[in-house]
């Protein structure tokens, strides 16, 4: 997922990404205790590409979810929208 500046269409810098008390938003990237690094800002949520392609979630394949009703495209969009609504945007 890429967030962009509405006026410039440039990637939104991490300092302007949403913030909340969940572990979904990683505005400055992320480094795990095991040293797994994701240098760019991202949203970590089951159902979106960044989650399933991240090294720390490689065993949690999208195929585990794709046929479940809660992970239809419509419901994933609704979950992302809800995360934005709960965040400090």
N, C-alpha and C positions, 0 to 999 in steps of 0.2 A: 504494500500500500504506500502510495506517495501522497503526502499533503503538499499543496502548492499555495503560494500567495495569490489571492484573488486578482490583484491588480497587475502583477508582473508575470504571473504564471511560472515563476521560479520555484524550485523546491523550498518548502517552508523550513527555516532553520529550527533545530531542536529546541531552542529557547522559546519558541512560539508554539510548540506542540502542546496538546492538552495535558493536564496534570490532574491526578486524583490519588486516592489512597489504595487503588488496586495495583496489581503488578502488570497491567496491560500496557501502559504507556512507558516507553523507554526513550525519552527525549534526547538522551546523549549516547544512545547505543547501549551496549550491555557487555559486561565481562563476568562470566560465571566463576565460581570458586575453583572449577576445574580448568579455567583459562580459556573457555570458549568465548570468542569475541565476535560481536556484531557492531561495527563501528558507526553505522548510520542510525538515525532515529527510526523506531518501528513500533507497531502495535502488535502485541503478542496475544492472540486469541485463537482458540480452536476454530477451524473453518476457513481461516485466511492463509494465504500462501506463506507469509513470513513465519508463521507458527510451524507449519508442516515441513518447511524446508530448512529450518534452523537446526543446527547440529545437535542441540540438546533435546530436540523433539523428534529426531529421525526415526525412532521406534514407534512413534504415534502417527501412523500414516493416515492420510486423507481418506483412504479406502475404509478405514474404521468408522467413518462418519457420513460419507457421501450418500448413502441410502437411507439415512435417518431423517425424519420429517423436520427436526429442529435445525438441520443443517442444509436445508434447501437454500437456493440463492436468496430468495425473499427473506427467509429467517436470518440468514447471516447479515444481510443489509440492515435488518431491524436491530440485530444485536449490536452492530457497529454504531448505528444511530443512537441507541440507548447508551452506549459507552460514551459517546460524545456529549449527550445530555447530562450525564452524571459527572463529567469532567469539568475542570475549570478552563473553559474555552473563552 
